[in-house]
Amino acid sequence: MAVDYFDQATIQVQAGTGGSGAATFRREKFVPRGGPNGGDGGRGGHIYLLADPNLNTLLSFRYERSFRAESGGNGQKNKMYGRQGNDLVVNVPPGTVVRAVIDGQTYEVDLARPGQRLLVARGGRGGLGNVHFTSSVRQAPRIAELGEPGQAFMVELELKLIADVGLVGFPNAGKSTLLSVISAARPKIANYPFTTLQPNLGMVDVGEYDRFVVADIPGLIEGAHAGVGLGHAFLRHVERTRVLIHIIDAAGVDGRDPVTDFHQINEELRLYEPELAQRPQVVAFNKIDLPEARANLARLQHELGLDPEDCFAISAATQQGVEHLLRRVATHLRAMPVSHLAPVEPDEPPLTWPVPEVEENAFSVEPEGTGWRVRGIKIERLLKMTNFDQIEAVDRVQRVFEATGISQALLEAGLHEGDMVYIGDIELEWDSQRFE
């Protein structure tokens, strides 16, 4: 059965392309020798992801999956710079894990704190105007750079709800009923498996000072850690919680043994993430208003051998024992740090992908098909920003090949006349008369 949970989404991001530089010349009355005056293009807009505390779902990405930032403006005559493209901010809920494949490597950033920003895609640089290409031997350059394309790739979003407390247990153990009586949340409640098809959040107040968020995690079954049933779709939400309320159907109304249920749920947590099974748990023997539950209570307390301070006989339906349960949960939470969830400071810089720093001038040469592939940050950027319709721009590429040692490296690798050289998306046919 396919169920759309809206806690996972894949989006496409396209940062803005930089504006192109201008190749213009000053022509003024009474100025017999006008010089180059082409301005630079503006930077393309960046794309940021922002952890918005007002969101708790990825539902907004159900229909809108493509995001494009504004491109930069082109340079103009009289050394006028092009306008910078507007940045685009895309809001996601706190707790969103962001993944992307960049240059063949997968990177991951966790937007756990409200207000955190991730510079997910950088806008392209603006191209240089011809004022930058003058020299003692080139007084009137007719060359200007194209704008650099902005970064573009697919981004995976995975929401792991940020809640203080997670309700875990088998289907029909009473999790949704408990959430409905301790908070203003109104989850769907019925007597059949998997009534809860997506996590529900509720704010709980205990006394005058304690307040915490509770997440109703859909019922787990055997094999959930491997994706059986609703499996991974919801176990990810348990990872964020600090305390678990383990709800057991003490009456065994579905014919299961409550002791077996308890151990099986903990085993699923351990198999999914060993640390989860060590997380503080408060056990609620639910449905104590039923005779079967009262008859089972002594056996359950004996066979499970749990700390009596963390065990409570409750009835979510009648609210019996619920207040004592919540006070114990609040005691656990007060003893646990929450600093990692503190909102960001106003001047905190945005996060960036943890891409290792690489020397811009470095390059490599390797065979590819019947030709040769040249890789390098600086040379790939140069080719992207080269206007091959300009003869002087082509001459510039030739000079860079020679000055950086790329020509020599290709020849030493076995390059022959007429071989193809690939740099980024550009294909060049090697001509010894031109490149040597």
N, C-alpha and C positions, 0 to 999 in steps of 0.2 A: 504494500500500500504506500503510495507516494503522498507525503504530507509536506506542505510548504510552511516551514517554521519561522522564516524571516529572521533567523539568527545566523544565516550565511548568505553571502551575496558576492558576485563577481562583477566588477565594474571596469570600464575602460577610461583611462585618463589620457588627455592630450594637452600638454602645456603649450603655451603660445609660442609661435615662431618669432624670432627676432626680426625687426624691420631691416630692410636692405639699406646700405649706405648709398650716397648719391655721388655720381661722377659729373659734377657741374663746374663751370668756370665763371669767374667774375667778369662781367662786361658792363663797364660804366663809361659814361661820357667823360672825356678828358683823362681817362686812365688807359693809356695805349697798351699797357702790358698787363691785362687781367690774369690772375692766377687761379688755381683750383680752389674751390670753396664749397665742395660737397660735404654735407653733414653726415653724422652717423645715424644708423637706425636705432630705434628704441628696443629695450629688452622685451621679450615676450612674457606674458603673465605666468606666474607660478601657480601650482595647484596645491592647496593645503587641505588636510583632514583635521577637523576640530572635534574634540570630545565634548559634546553638548550635554550638560546634566539634565536637560529637559527631554531628552530622548531615551528610550529603553528598548528600542526595536530597530531592525534594519528594514522595516516595511517600506520606507520611502524608496528603496532601491528595487522594488518589485517591477516598476515600469521604467524608471529613469536609471539607466545603466551606463550612459556615456556622458563624460564631462570634458569640456574643452575650454581652456582659458583663452583670453583675448591675445591676439598677436600684437607685436610692437609696430609702431608707425615707421614709415620709411624716412630716411634723412632727406633734407631739402637743401636748396642752394643757400648761399650766404651763411654756411656753416650751421644751419639750423638742424638740431637733433630731432629725431622722430620721437613721438610720444611713447612712453612705456605702457605696455599692455596691462590691463587690470588683472590683479591676482584673483583666483577663484577659490572660495572657501566652501568645502563640502562638510556638512555636519554629520557626525556619527555618534552613537551612544557611548558613554564611558564604558570601558571593558571590551572595546573592539580591538581584536588582534588583526594587524594589517600585514599581508604578505605580498611579495612581488618577486618576479624573476628579472634580474638586471644583469646583462652581459653573461647570461648562463648560470648565474648564482642566485639562489633563493635567499631573500632577506625577510626578516620579521621584526615588527615594531609593535609594542603593546601600549595602546592608549588607555591606560587604566584610570588615570586621574582626570577629574573634570577640568576642562580648560586646556588640556594638553593639545599641542598642534604638531602635525607631522608635515614637513615639506615633502610631499609625495612625488611631485614631478616638477622639475626645474624648467623655467622658460628659457628659450634660446637667446644667445647673445645677439645684440644688434650688430649689423655689419659696419665696417669702417668706411667712411667716405674718402674721396680721393685726396683730401687735405693731408691724410696720414702717409701718403705714398710719394711725396715730393722728396727729392734729394738733389745733390749738386749736379748729378748727371741726368736727372729726370725732373725737369722743371714743370712739365704739364702732363702728369699721369692721367690716363683715361682708364682708370681701374677703381673699382669699389667692390666691397664684399657683399655677398648675399647675407640675409639674416640666417642665424643658426636655427635649425628645427628644434622645437621644444621636445622634451622627453615624452615618450608615449609607450604605454604598456598596459597589460591587464593587471588588476589589483584584486586580491581576494580579501574579503572581510569576514571575520568570524567573531560573533558576539559571545562573550562569556559574562553573563550577568554579574554585576557587582552587588552582592547582598551580604549582610552580616551573618544570616542564618539560613541554612538550607533544610527543607523538609524532605527526608528520604524514607523510602519504604516500598512495599509491594503495592500494586494497583489495588484500590478499594480499602487501603489501610486507614483512610480518613484524613489524608493530608489536605485536600482541598476544603473539606469541612472545617478543619482546624483553622486554616488561613482565613476563612470567611467569618469566623467568630472572634478572631484576635485582631482583625484589621478591617479596613473598608473595602478590601478587594472582594470581588464577586466572581470567583471562578465557577465554571460549569461543574455541577455535581450530579452524579447519577450512579446507579448500581451496576456498572459494567466496566470491564477493563479499559484502561487508557482513556478515561473521561477527559483527563488533562492532556491536551495535544500540544501545548506550549507552556513554558514556564510562566507562572503568575507571580507578581510582586505585590507585597503589602507592607505598609508602615505600621509598626506596632509600638504603642506607648505602654510603659510599665511604670506605675507610680507617677511621680512628678518630674523626674529627671532622666529616666532611661527611655531611649527611643532607638529602634533598630529596624532594618529592612529584612523581611523574610521572603525567601523564594520557594514557591511550591514546585518541586522538581517532579515531573511525571514519573509514575511508578516504574521501578526497575524489575527486571526478570532475569532468570539465569541466562548467562551469555551476553548480558548488556554491554560488558566491557569490550566485546568483539563486534558490537553493532547489532546484536539480536534485538528484535522488538524496536523500541525507540532508541536504545543503545547510546551510541556516541552523540546522537542529536541532542541529548540532554545531560549526559555525564559531564560535558565541558562546563556546564553552569555550576556544578558543585565545586569546581576548582577554586572559585573566588571566595566562597563562604568561609567564615572563620569558625563557626560552630554548627554542628549538625543536630537536628532533632530527628531521632530515628523513631518513626511511628510504627508500632506493631499492632496488628489486629489480634488482641488478646483472646478474642472469642473464637477465632479461627472459623469465621462464618463461610469461607470459601473452601473449607475442608483441608486447609494447609496447617502444618504444625508451626506455631509462632516461634518456637526455638529454632527450627530449621530456617524459617524466614529471616530471622535476625542474622544468623551466621552467613547465609547466602548473600544478603545485601552487602555485608561487610567484605565478603570475598570479592564481589563484583567491584567494589570501590578499590580494594587492594590491587586487583589485577589491572584496573584502568590506570591508577596512579597510587603507588604504595603509600605515599604520604597521606592520602585521603583517609585511609583506615586508621591512622594515628591521630586524626583531628578530634578535638573534644566533641563528645556526643552526649546528649541528654536523651534518655530513652523514655518514650511515652507508651505505656500499655493502654491502648485505646479501646473504646467500647465497653468500659467497665460498668456501664449501666445495664449490660446484658448478663444474665445468669452464667452463661458459658465463660465469659471473661472473668468473672469473680471466682469461679471454680478453678480456673487456670492460673490465677495470679500467684499463689504460693509456689507452684511448680516452676513458673517462669522465673521468679526472683531467685529461686534456689539453683536451677540449672544454668542460668546465664551468669551467675556469680558476679554481678555488676556492683559498683559502688552505690549503696542505697541513696546517697545524696544526689545521684544523677538518674534515678529511676522514679517515675511518677505514674500512678494509675489515674487515667483521665477518661472523660467522655467528651469528645469534641461536640457531640450533638447536644448535650445538656450543659456543657462548660464546667462540669465537675473536675476539680483538680487543675484546671488550665492556668489559673493565676499563679499557683505555686510553681508550675512548670516554667512559666515565663520569667518569674523572678530568678530562678536558678540559671536560666539562659543569660539574663542580664548580668548576673554575677560573673559568669565566664567571660562575657564580652568586656566588662570593665577591666579585667586583668590582662587583656590582649591589646597589643599596639594596633593603631589604625593609621599611622603616619603616611604609609605608602598610598593612601587614598586621598590625602589632603589636596585641595585645589591648587593649581599652579599660581605662582606669583605673577603679577602683571608684567614684569620685565623679564620673565623667564623665556629664553630663546626657544624656537621651535626645534623639535626632534628632526633628525635626518636619518636616512638609511645608513646602517653601519657598514658602508662600503669601504674596504681598505684603501688607504691613500696610495696612489700610483704616480710615479714620476711622469709628468706630462710629456717630456721630450723622449721618453723611452719608446722603442718600437721593436717589433719582431717580424720576421719573414718566415713563411712556411709554405710548402707546396699546397695547392688546392686545385684538384682536377688536372687540367693541362696547363694551368697558370700558377700564379703566386699570390698569396694573401699577405698584405702588410697590415699590421695592427698597431695602433698607438693613439693615444688621446689627442695629441696635438695635430698629427697628420690627418687623422680622420675628420677632425673639426675643420681643418683648412680646406679639405676637399669638399665638404658639405657647403662651405661658404664661398666657394669659388664660382664665379660666373664664367663658364667656359666659352661664352660668346665674345668675351673680351680677350684679345690677343695678349695684352699685357698681363692679364690674370693667369693665362696658361704659362707665360714666361716665368711668372713668379713661382708657380708650382715646380717648374723645372729647377729653378735656383734652390728651392727648399729641398728637393730630392738630393741635390748635390751637396748642399751645405750640411745637411743632417747625417749624411752617410748612407741614406736609404739606397741610392743608386749603386754604391759599392757593395752593400750587403746583398742586393738582389743578384748582382753579377757573380759574387762569390758563391751564392747558393745554386747557381747554374742557370740563370736567366739567359734566354736566347732571343734573338731578333724576332719580333712578331708575337712573342708570348704575351698573354694577358696578365695584367696586374690589377688585383682587386683591393680596393680601400673603401671600407664601409659599403655603400651601395653603388660606388663609382667603379666603372671598368675602364682601364686604360690599355691600349695596345702599345707595347714597348717599341720605341723607335730610337735606335742608338744615336742617330744624328741629332735627335731632339734632346734626349735625356743625358747624354754624356757631355 
